[in-house]
């Protein structure tokens, strides 16, 4: 059963009396959740392939392409030769926090929650977003660079090569375990199909301006307004 408690804010089978401090960890997707853009699409703009890459991104986020790793490798191959300087331009000229991101992050910190960014995007942006929002943890994919240009590949990290939906879920549970926090005390916020595994593992799942498949599994859907609308439910 779903209830629209105010325009654009839908709750499904979730008590409305909860407090933010009832939780201990809040995890966020990055692209189109914490920030307004899909970074890989904007990087592709430099290669004149934005439309091609964006179409794959959209299909993956809708769940039409079920193998996220394959879809990411296909998109990365199209970025071979893009100068690293273009990533800097994307960050400074195009990347913006979504409305309410800073307010929700501040409220979470004040309530004693730890904050996690877990992204199928790239460390170049994730590390800067983490710093800009004062977050505690971040995990994302690392682009391989040679002679100042992207190779179209990723660098293997200690946890693996690609942060897909399964890795997002594993990261949420790993950080929760490190903190001594039960999954039921976690919140997961996302917009795309690769966020569903971590959303299903968390005690509270929040879909932010999300694809239909994501909205169908989330306990809270923010369909209008900013991320801070979650504070209308969790004081």
Residue pairs with C-beta under 8 A, 6 or more apart in sequence:
1 12
1 13
2 10
2 11
2 12
3 10
3 11
3 12
4 10
5 11
5 16
5 232
5 233
6 232
7 224
8 222
8 223
8 224
8 225
8 229
9 220
9 221
9 222
9 223
9 224
9 225
9 229
9 232
9 233
10 215
10 220
10 221
10 223
11 219
11 220
11 221
11 233
12 218
12 219
12 220
12 221
13 219
14 204
14 219
14 220
14 233
16 233
18 204
18 233
18 234
19 111
19 234
19 235
20 107
20 108
20 111
20 113
20 231
20 234
20 235
21 111
21 112
21 113
22 185
22 234
23 111
23 113
23 185
23 186
23 187
23 203
23 204
23 234
24 112
24 113
24 114
24 176
24 179
24 181
24 185
24 186
25 113
25 114
25 115
25 116
25 172
25 175
25 176
25 179
25 181
25 185
25 186
25 187
26 108
26 113
26 114
26 115
26 116
26 186
26 187
26 188
26 189
27 115
27 116
27 117
27 118
27 168
27 171
27 172
27 175
27 186
27 187
27 188
27 189
27 198
27 202
28 34
28 115
28 116
28 117
28 118
28 188
28 189
28 190
29 118
29 119
29 120
29 168
29 189
29 190
29 191
29 192
29 195
30 39
30 117
30 119
30 121
30 125
30 126
30 129
30 140
31 37
31 38
31 39
31 40
31 119
31 120
31 121
32 38
32 61
32 98
32 191
32 192
32 209
33 98
33 189
33 190
33 191
33 195
33 208
33 227
34 97
34 98
34 101
34 117
34 129
34 133
34 227
35 95
35 96
35 97
35 98
35 101
35 125
35 129
36 95
36 96
36 97
36 98
37 90
37 94
37 95
37 96
38 54
38 57
38 121
39 90
39 95
39 121
39 122
39 125
40 53
40 57
40 72
40 75
40 76
40 79
40 121
40 122
41 50
41 53
41 54
41 57
42 50
42 90
42 94
42 95
43 79
43 82
43 86
43 87
43 90
43 150
44 50
44 52
44 53
44 54
44 75
44 78
44 79
44 82
46 82
46 83
46 86
47 78
47 79
47 81
47 82
49 78
49 79
52 78
53 75
53 78
53 79
56 65
56 71
56 74
56 75
57 71
57 75
59 65
59 71
60 68
60 71
60 72
60 192
60 193
60 194
61 191
61 192
61 193
61 194
61 211
62 192
62 193
62 211
62 212
62 213
63 193
63 211
63 213
65 71
68 120
68 162
68 164
68 165
68 193
68 194
69 162
69 164
72 120
72 141
72 162
72 164
73 162
76 143
76 150
76 152
76 153
76 154
77 152
78 152
79 150
79 152
80 149
80 150
80 151
80 152
81 149
81 150
81 152
82 149
82 150
83 148
83 149
83 150
84 145
84 148
84 149
84 150
85 148
87 122
87 124
87 125
87 143
90 125
91 124
91 125
91 128
95 125
95 129
97 129
97 132
97 133
98 208
98 226
98 227
99 225
99 226
99 227
99 228
100 225
100 226
100 227
100 228
100 229
101 133
101 226
101 227
101 228
102 133
103 226
103 227
103 228
103 231
104 226
104 227
104 228
104 230
104 231
105 115
105 133
105 134
105 135
107 228
107 231
108 115
109 115
109 134
113 187
114 136
114 137
114 175
114 179
114 181
115 133
115 134
115 135
115 136
115 137
116 135
116 136
116 137
116 138
116 139
116 171
116 172
116 175
117 126
117 129
117 130
117 133
117 135
117 137
117 138
117 139
117 140
118 138
118 139
118 140
118 163
118 167
118 168
118 171
118 172
118 198
119 126
119 138
119 139
119 140
119 141
119 163
120 140
120 141
120 162
120 163
120 164
120 168
120 194
121 140
121 141
122 140
122 141
122 142
122 143
123 138
123 140
123 141
123 142
123 143
124 143
125 140
126 138
126 139
126 140
127 138
127 140
129 135
129 138
130 137
130 138
137 175
139 159
139 163
139 167
139 171
140 163
141 154
141 161
141 162
141 163
142 154
142 155
142 157
143 150
143 154
143 155
144 150
144 151
144 152
144 153
144 154
144 155
145 151
154 161
154 162
155 161
159 167
159 170
159 171
160 167
163 171
164 194
165 193
165 194
165 195
165 196
165 197
165 198
166 197
168 194
168 195
168 197
168 198
169 197
169 198
169 200
169 201
171 198
172 183
172 186
172 188
172 198
172 201
172 202
173 183
173 201
176 182
176 183
176 185
176 186
182 203
183 201
183 202
183 203
184 203
185 203
186 201
186 202
186 203
186 204
187 202
187 203
187 204
187 205
187 206
188 195
188 198
188 199
188 201
188 202
188 204
188 205
188 206
189 195
189 205
189 206
189 208
189 227
189 230
190 196
190 198
190 199
190 206
190 207
190 208
190 210
190 214
191 207
191 208
191 209
191 210
191 211
191 214
192 210
192 211
192 214
193 211
193 213
193 214
195 210
195 214
196 213
196 214
196 217
199 205
199 206
199 207
199 214
199 217
199 218
200 217
204 219
204 220
205 217
205 218
205 219
205 220
206 218
206 219
206 220
206 221
206 222
206 230
207 214
207 215
207 217
207 218
207 220
207 221
207 222
208 222
208 227
209 222
209 223
210 218
210 221
215 221
215 223
220 230
220 233
222 229
222 230
